Amino acid sequence: MDKLKKFELMEKITNELTDLKHSQTAVIQKIGKIEVDNMELNNKKLADKLPDMHQKVADILDDISEILSNFDEVKNNFEKKNDIEGLKEQEAINNLK
């Protein structure tokens, strides 16, 4: 795989991880809303299960954030080391010929 293709794949993965992070954040928010609503309803099953669910999703969100941060650093180092901007410019020039 050439360097430009590899970088494009890294960008794609970064975007997917970011989307996954947003999705997990939305799940946490929804669980939180259900927990608040259940304070009034006081359903025992919800009261028993939701805090554990909330914690598990929060732990996954922490893992995703850690992976994303690390992967973004790897991608940025790869970009600098391999002059990706220069490769993109050269590819654009080659496509004009």
C-alpha positions as CSV (number, residue, x, y, z in Angstrom):
1,M,0.0,0.0,0.0
2,D,1.4,3.4,-1.0
3,K,1.8,6.1,1.6
4,L,-1.0,8.3,0.3
5,K,-3.5,5.4,0.3
6,K,-2.3,4.4,3.8
7,F,-2.9,7.9,5.1
8,E,-6.3,8.0,3.5
9,L,-7.2,4.8,5.3
10,M,-5.9,6.3,8.6
11,E,-8.1,9.3,8.0
12,K,-11.1,7.0,7.4
13,I,-10.4,5.1,10.6
14,T,-10.1,8.3,12.6
15,N,-13.5,9.5,11.2
16,E,-15.0,6.1,12.1
17,L,-13.6,6.2,15.7
18,T,-14.9,9.8,16.1
19,D,-18.3,8.7,14.9
20,L,-18.2,5.8,17.3
21,K,-17.3,8.2,20.1
22,H,-20.3,10.4,19.3
23,S,-22.6,7.4,19.2
24,Q,-21.4,6.2,22.6
25,T,-21.9,9.7,24.0
26,A,-25.5,9.6,22.7
27,V,-26.1,6.2,24.4
28,I,-24.8,7.6,27.7
29,Q,-27.1,10.6,27.4
30,K,-30.1,8.4,26.7
31,I,-29.3,6.1,29.6
32,G,-29.0,9.2,31.8
33,K,-32.4,10.5,30.6
34,I,-34.0,7.1,31.4
35,E,-32.4,7.1,34.9
36,V,-33.8,10.6,35.6
37,D,-37.3,9.6,34.3
38,N,-37.1,6.5,36.5
39,M,-36.6,8.5,39.6
40,E,-40.3,9.5,39.3
41,L,-41.4,6.1,38.0
42,N,-39.3,4.0,40.4
43,N,-39.1,0.8,38.4
44,K,-36.9,-1.6,40.3
45,K,-35.5,-3.4,37.2
46,L,-34.5,-0.1,35.6
47,A,-33.0,1.1,38.9
48,D,-31.0,-2.1,39.2
49,K,-29.7,-2.3,35.7
50,L,-29.3,1.2,34.4
51,P,-26.3,2.3,36.6
52,D,-24.4,-0.8,35.5
53,M,-25.2,-0.1,31.9
54,H,-24.2,3.5,32.3
55,Q,-20.8,2.5,33.7
56,K,-20.1,-0.1,31.0
57,V,-20.9,2.4,28.3
58,A,-18.8,5.0,30.0
59,D,-15.9,2.6,30.2
60,I,-16.2,1.8,26.5
61,L,-16.3,5.6,25.8
62,D,-13.1,6.0,27.8
63,D,-11.5,3.2,25.7
64,I,-12.6,4.7,22.4
65,S,-11.2,8.1,23.5
66,E,-7.9,6.6,24.4
67,I,-7.7,4.7,21.1
68,L,-8.7,7.7,19.1
69,S,-6.1,9.9,20.8
70,N,-3.3,7.4,20.3
71,F,-4.4,6.7,16.7
72,D,-4.6,10.4,15.9
73,E,-1.1,10.9,17.1
74,V,0.2,8.0,15.0
75,K,-1.7,9.4,11.9
76,N,-0.2,12.9,12.5
77,N,3.3,11.5,12.9
78,F,2.9,9.5,9.7
79,E,1.6,12.6,7.9
80,K,4.6,14.6,8.9
81,K,7.2,11.9,8.3
82,N,5.9,11.1,4.8
83,D,5.1,14.7,3.7
84,I,1.5,13.7,2.8
85,E,0.7,17.3,1.7
86,G,3.6,17.1,-0.8
87,L,2.4,13.7,-2.0
88,K,-1.2,15.1,-2.5
89,E,0.2,18.0,-4.5
90,Q,2.3,15.7,-6.7
91,E,-0.7,13.4,-7.3
92,A,-2.8,16.5,-8.3
93,I,-0.1,17.6,-10.7
94,N,0.2,14.0,-12.1
95,N,-3.6,13.9,-12.6
96,L,-3.4,17.2,-14.7
97,K,-1.0,15.7,-17.2
